[in-house]
Amino acid sequence: MSFRRTGGLTSRTLGEGEPVEADVWAMVHVERAAMIDDLARLDDAQWEEPSLCAGWTVHDVVAHLVDTARATRLGFVAGLVRARFDFHRLNALGVERERGRSPRETLERLREVASRRSTPPAPLDSRLVEEVVHGEDIRRPLGVVRSYPQEVVVRSMRLQARTPAAFGGAKELVAGVRLTATDADLSIGDGPEVRGSALSLLLAISGRRVALGDLDGPGTATLMRAA
């Protein structure tokens, strides 16, 4: 199955400088709505396909999106303590908790949380990273294509590139190379250049090796060795 969607912001046009919090949440909500629309087209077998997230099926990733949409600052800290400060265990427990008995049940849970504005103790743009990277974890294996709003991907990539690996980012991974988007006014870092679409760059620095083949430039080999 392959189909294409075109994303667009439903919030006001962004002006100069950083968008206000409401604008970022509007972007998040657009992405959640697009994911719900795409998931509603899948059959049960597609929900059990392996995702790009190692060890997780499409169904598992959707459950994770439900879990992260419910997350609050206090709840995240309490959950991390219960998981003995193991982020992987924390995520696994969240998937187990939010994975419904059927795809339809999990999809309904995602609908219920789609308009939420809660977040763990992390920069607000981390909510965009969740929606785009995990969105591609689901879409790419299934041949579903989404044209993300440029602002969403650019903000996600900027955050990933400056966030340490200990907090889920790629600061150390991208050290020593320059990431240049071929479809956006975006260049990050110093060193041999790695070129590609902003989305492919974002996925590559987020540990999705499937996107490495979309990149070129003299710094690509360095990035591939580090990934």
HUNORHU-V870074 format. One record per residue. N is the residue number from 1. RES is the residue in one small letter. PSI is psi in whole degrees, -180 to 180 (999 if undefined). OMEGA is omega in radians with two decimals (* if undefined). D_CENTER is the distance of its C-alpha to the mean C-alpha in Angstrom with 2 decimals. Layout:
BEGIN
n=N res=RES psi=PSI omega=OMEGA d_center=D_CENTER
n=N res=RES psi=PSI omega=OMEGA d_center=D_CENTER
END
This chain:
BEGIN
n=1 res=m psi=133 omega=3.11 d_center=21.73
n=2 res=s psi=128 omega=3.09 d_center=20.24
n=3 res=f psi=165 omega=-3.00 d_center=19.82
n=4 res=r psi=139 omega=3.06 d_center=18.32
n=5 res=r psi=151 omega=3.06 d_center=17.01
n=6 res=t psi=122 omega=-3.11 d_center=17.20
n=7 res=g psi=157 omega=3.07 d_center=15.09
n=8 res=g psi=146 omega=-3.12 d_center=17.01
n=9 res=l psi=140 omega=3.06 d_center=17.17
n=10 res=t psi=-8 omega=3.10 d_center=19.64
n=11 res=s psi=177 omega=3.13 d_center=20.26
n=12 res=r psi=159 omega=3.12 d_center=23.01
n=13 res=t psi=135 omega=-3.13 d_center=22.84
n=14 res=l psi=135 omega=3.11 d_center=21.50
n=15 res=g psi=-160 omega=-3.14 d_center=24.39
n=16 res=e psi=152 omega=3.11 d_center=24.92
n=17 res=g psi=-169 omega=-3.09 d_center=23.22
n=18 res=e psi=139 omega=3.08 d_center=20.28
n=19 res=p psi=151 omega=3.10 d_center=19.41
n=20 res=v psi=165 omega=-3.06 d_center=20.58
n=21 res=e psi=-39 omega=-3.12 d_center=18.48
n=22 res=a psi=-34 omega=3.13 d_center=19.20
n=23 res=d psi=-42 omega=3.14 d_center=17.72
n=24 res=v psi=-44 omega=3.11 d_center=14.28
n=25 res=w psi=-35 omega=3.09 d_center=14.51
n=26 res=a psi=-41 omega=3.09 d_center=15.73
n=27 res=m psi=-45 omega=3.13 d_center=12.67
n=28 res=v psi=-45 omega=-3.09 d_center=10.52
n=29 res=h psi=-35 omega=3.05 d_center=13.30
n=30 res=v psi=-44 omega=-3.13 d_center=13.47
n=31 res=e psi=-40 omega=3.10 d_center=10.00
n=32 res=r psi=-41 omega=3.14 d_center=11.00
n=33 res=a psi=-40 omega=3.12 d_center=14.33
n=34 res=a psi=-40 omega=3.11 d_center=13.31
n=35 res=m psi=-44 omega=3.12 d_center=11.52
n=36 res=i psi=-43 omega=3.13 d_center=14.72
n=37 res=d psi=-45 omega=3.14 d_center=16.85
n=38 res=d psi=-42 omega=-3.12 d_center=15.50
n=39 res=l psi=-34 omega=-3.12 d_center=15.77
n=40 res=a psi=-18 omega=-3.13 d_center=19.26
n=41 res=r psi=-10 omega=-3.05 d_center=20.40
n=42 res=l psi=152 omega=2.98 d_center=19.82
n=43 res=d psi=171 omega=-3.05 d_center=22.71
n=44 res=d psi=-35 omega=-3.13 d_center=22.81
n=45 res=a psi=-37 omega=3.14 d_center=22.98
n=46 res=q psi=-30 omega=3.10 d_center=19.66
n=47 res=w psi=-23 omega=-3.12 d_center=18.02
n=48 res=e psi=6 omega=3.07 d_center=19.48
n=49 res=e psi=147 omega=3.05 d_center=18.27
n=50 res=p psi=138 omega=3.07 d_center=16.52
n=51 res=s psi=-179 omega=3.04 d_center=12.78
n=52 res=l psi=-12 omega=3.14 d_center=11.33
n=53 res=c psi=111 omega=-2.99 d_center=10.72
n=54 res=a psi=126 omega=3.08 d_center=14.33
n=55 res=g psi=-5 omega=-3.12 d_center=16.63
n=56 res=w psi=139 omega=2.99 d_center=14.59
n=57 res=t psi=172 omega=3.02 d_center=15.48
n=58 res=v psi=-45 omega=-3.13 d_center=13.66
n=59 res=h psi=-42 omega=3.14 d_center=15.50
n=60 res=d psi=-43 omega=-3.12 d_center=14.30
n=61 res=v psi=-40 omega=3.10 d_center=10.56
n=62 res=v psi=-43 omega=3.09 d_center=11.69
n=63 res=a psi=-39 omega=3.09 d_center=13.84
n=64 res=h psi=-40 omega=3.10 d_center=11.20
n=65 res=l psi=-37 omega=3.06 d_center=9.47
n=66 res=v psi=-46 omega=-3.11 d_center=13.12
n=67 res=d psi=-46 omega=-3.11 d_center=13.77
n=68 res=t psi=-29 omega=3.09 d_center=11.20
n=69 res=a psi=-30 omega=3.11 d_center=12.38
n=70 res=r psi=-16 omega=-2.99 d_center=15.85
n=71 res=a psi=140 omega=3.00 d_center=15.45
n=72 res=t psi=166 omega=-3.14 d_center=18.00
n=73 res=r psi=-50 omega=-3.12 d_center=19.13
n=74 res=l psi=-43 omega=-3.14 d_center=22.24
n=75 res=g psi=-37 omega=3.13 d_center=20.82
n=76 res=f psi=-46 omega=-3.13 d_center=18.22
n=77 res=v psi=-44 omega=3.13 d_center=21.12
n=78 res=a psi=-41 omega=3.13 d_center=23.41
n=79 res=g psi=-37 omega=3.12 d_center=21.07
n=80 res=l psi=-37 omega=3.08 d_center=20.59
n=81 res=v psi=-45 omega=3.13 d_center=24.37
n=82 res=r psi=-31 omega=3.14 d_center=24.86
n=83 res=a psi=10 omega=3.12 d_center=22.57
n=84 res=r psi=40 omega=3.06 d_center=24.81
n=85 res=f psi=29 omega=3.08 d_center=22.13
n=86 res=d psi=107 omega=-3.07 d_center=20.30
n=87 res=f psi=-37 omega=3.13 d_center=16.50
n=88 res=h psi=-42 omega=3.10 d_center=16.33
n=89 res=r psi=-40 omega=3.10 d_center=19.07
n=90 res=l psi=-46 omega=3.13 d_center=17.51
n=91 res=n psi=-41 omega=-3.14 d_center=14.42
n=92 res=a psi=-41 omega=3.12 d_center=16.97
n=93 res=l psi=-37 omega=3.11 d_center=19.17
n=94 res=g psi=-41 omega=3.10 d_center=16.58
n=95 res=v psi=-45 omega=3.14 d_center=15.90
n=96 res=e psi=-39 omega=-3.11 d_center=19.68
n=97 res=r psi=-39 omega=-3.00 d_center=20.33
n=98 res=e psi=-7 omega=3.14 d_center=18.14
n=99 res=r psi=116 omega=-3.13 d_center=18.63
n=100 res=g psi=173 omega=3.13 d_center=21.40
n=101 res=r psi=-16 omega=3.12 d_center=24.47
n=102 res=s psi=160 omega=3.06 d_center=23.38
n=103 res=p psi=-39 omega=-3.12 d_center=20.39
n=104 res=r psi=-39 omega=3.14 d_center=21.99
n=105 res=e psi=-43 omega=3.13 d_center=22.20
n=106 res=t psi=-39 omega=3.10 d_center=18.53
n=107 res=l psi=-39 omega=3.12 d_center=17.72
n=108 res=e psi=-37 omega=3.08 d_center=20.27
n=109 res=r psi=-38 omega=3.10 d_center=18.70
n=110 res=l psi=-40 omega=3.09 d_center=15.41
n=111 res=r psi=-39 omega=-3.09 d_center=17.76
n=112 res=e psi=-29 omega=-3.08 d_center=19.49
n=113 res=v psi=1 omega=-2.98 d_center=16.65
n=114 res=a psi=-31 omega=-3.09 d_center=15.04
n=115 res=s psi=7 omega=-3.14 d_center=17.05
n=116 res=r psi=155 omega=3.12 d_center=16.77
n=117 res=r psi=34 omega=3.10 d_center=16.45
n=118 res=s psi=156 omega=-3.08 d_center=16.43
n=119 res=t psi=149 omega=3.01 d_center=14.36
n=120 res=p psi=177 omega=3.14 d_center=14.99
n=121 res=p psi=80 omega=-3.11 d_center=16.79
n=122 res=a psi=161 omega=3.08 d_center=14.12
n=123 res=p psi=146 omega=-3.09 d_center=13.77
n=124 res=l psi=-33 omega=3.13 d_center=12.80
n=125 res=d psi=-15 omega=3.07 d_center=10.28
n=126 res=s psi=-25 omega=3.08 d_center=8.20
n=127 res=r psi=-33 omega=3.08 d_center=7.75
n=128 res=l psi=-41 omega=3.10 d_center=6.32
n=129 res=v psi=-46 omega=3.12 d_center=3.80
n=130 res=e psi=-49 omega=-3.05 d_center=3.29
n=131 res=e psi=-39 omega=-3.09 d_center=4.19
n=132 res=v psi=-52 omega=-3.08 d_center=3.49
n=133 res=v psi=-48 omega=3.12 d_center=2.45
n=134 res=h psi=-27 omega=3.03 d_center=4.15
n=135 res=g psi=-42 omega=3.10 d_center=5.90
n=136 res=e psi=-29 omega=3.02 d_center=7.15
n=137 res=d psi=-34 omega=-3.13 d_center=8.01
n=138 res=i psi=-50 omega=-2.97 d_center=10.14
n=139 res=r psi=-46 omega=-3.02 d_center=11.40
n=140 res=r psi=-47 omega=3.14 d_center=12.51
n=141 res=p psi=-23 omega=-3.09 d_center=14.85
n=142 res=l psi=-1 omega=-3.13 d_center=16.31
n=143 res=g psi=22 omega=3.10 d_center=16.99
n=144 res=v psi=129 omega=-3.06 d_center=15.25
n=145 res=v psi=130 omega=3.03 d_center=14.54
n=146 res=r psi=136 omega=3.03 d_center=12.92
n=147 res=s psi=99 omega=-3.07 d_center=13.99
n=148 res=y psi=146 omega=3.01 d_center=11.48
n=149 res=p psi=136 omega=-3.07 d_center=13.50
n=150 res=q psi=-42 omega=-3.11 d_center=14.04
n=151 res=e psi=-38 omega=-3.12 d_center=13.84
n=152 res=v psi=-47 omega=-3.10 d_center=10.24
n=153 res=v psi=-42 omega=-3.13 d_center=9.23
n=154 res=v psi=-46 omega=3.13 d_center=12.07
n=155 res=r psi=-39 omega=3.12 d_center=11.38
n=156 res=s psi=-44 omega=-3.11 d_center=7.90
n=157 res=m psi=-42 omega=3.12 d_center=9.90
n=158 res=r psi=-42 omega=-3.13 d_center=12.83
n=159 res=l psi=-46 omega=3.14 d_center=11.39
n=160 res=q psi=-40 omega=-3.06 d_center=10.08
n=161 res=a psi=-23 omega=-3.12 d_center=13.49
n=162 res=r psi=-1 omega=-3.12 d_center=15.52
n=163 res=t psi=129 omega=3.13 d_center=14.15
n=164 res=p psi=154 omega=3.14 d_center=16.25
n=165 res=a psi=-32 omega=-3.14 d_center=15.19
n=166 res=a psi=-21 omega=3.13 d_center=16.84
n=167 res=f psi=23 omega=3.06 d_center=14.22
n=168 res=g psi=10 omega=-3.11 d_center=11.19
n=169 res=g psi=-162 omega=-3.03 d_center=11.43
n=170 res=a psi=25 omega=-3.08 d_center=13.30
n=171 res=k psi=-47 omega=-3.13 d_center=16.40
n=172 res=e psi=-36 omega=-3.11 d_center=18.83
n=173 res=l psi=-39 omega=-3.03 d_center=17.34
n=174 res=v psi=1 omega=3.12 d_center=17.72
n=175 res=a psi=131 omega=3.08 d_center=21.07
n=176 res=g psi=3 omega=3.06 d_center=23.84
n=177 res=v psi=163 omega=3.05 d_center=22.12
n=178 res=r psi=121 omega=3.13 d_center=21.41
n=179 res=l psi=123 omega=-3.11 d_center=18.26
n=180 res=t psi=120 omega=3.11 d_center=19.36
n=181 res=a psi=134 omega=-3.14 d_center=17.51
n=182 res=t psi=-8 omega=-3.10 d_center=19.93
n=183 res=d psi=14 omega=-3.14 d_center=18.71
n=184 res=a psi=159 omega=3.10 d_center=18.27
n=185 res=d psi=79 omega=-3.01 d_center=20.43
n=186 res=l psi=124 omega=3.05 d_center=18.43
n=187 res=s psi=126 omega=-3.04 d_center=19.84
n=188 res=i psi=131 omega=3.01 d_center=18.92
n=189 res=g psi=178 omega=3.13 d_center=21.24
n=190 res=d psi=142 omega=3.13 d_center=24.64
n=191 res=g psi=-166 omega=3.11 d_center=25.94
n=192 res=p psi=140 omega=-3.02 d_center=25.86
n=193 res=e psi=141 omega=2.99 d_center=23.60
n=194 res=v psi=121 omega=-3.07 d_center=20.56
n=195 res=r psi=146 omega=3.06 d_center=20.05
n=196 res=g psi=176 omega=3.08 d_center=17.62
n=197 res=s psi=155 omega=3.12 d_center=15.47
n=198 res=a psi=-37 omega=-3.14 d_center=12.89
n=199 res=l psi=-45 omega=3.14 d_center=10.19
n=200 res=s psi=-39 omega=3.08 d_center=11.98
n=201 res=l psi=-44 omega=3.13 d_center=12.41
n=202 res=l psi=-47 omega=-3.12 d_center=8.83
n=203 res=l psi=-42 omega=-3.11 d_center=8.27
n=204 res=a psi=-43 omega=-3.12 d_center=11.71
n=205 res=i psi=-7 omega=3.07 d_center=11.45
n=206 res=s psi=13 omega=3.05 d_center=8.51
n=207 res=g psi=11 omega=3.12 d_center=11.15
n=208 res=r psi=93 omega=-3.02 d_center=10.78
n=209 res=r psi=-22 omega=3.14 d_center=14.46
n=210 res=v psi=-26 omega=-3.10 d_center=14.74
n=211 res=a psi=-12 omega=-3.12 d_center=13.66
n=212 res=l psi=-32 omega=3.14 d_center=16.47
n=213 res=g psi=-14 omega=3.12 d_center=19.00
n=214 res=d psi=-7 omega=-3.00 d_center=17.79
n=215 res=l psi=157 omega=3.01 d_center=18.78
n=216 res=d psi=-179 omega=-3.08 d_center=22.31
n=217 res=g psi=159 omega=-3.05 d_center=24.44
n=218 res=p psi=-20 omega=3.14 d_center=26.51
n=219 res=g psi=-3 omega=-3.07 d_center=23.77
n=220 res=t psi=-42 omega=-3.14 d_center=21.78
n=221 res=a psi=-39 omega=3.11 d_center=23.99
n=222 res=t psi=-45 omega=-3.14 d_center=23.48
n=223 res=l psi=-41 omega=-3.12 d_center=19.69
n=224 res=m psi=-38 omega=3.11 d_center=20.09
n=225 res=r psi=-34 omega=-3.09 d_center=22.56
n=226 res=a psi=-26 omega=-3.05 d_center=20.41
n=227 res=a psi=999 omega=* d_center=17.24
END
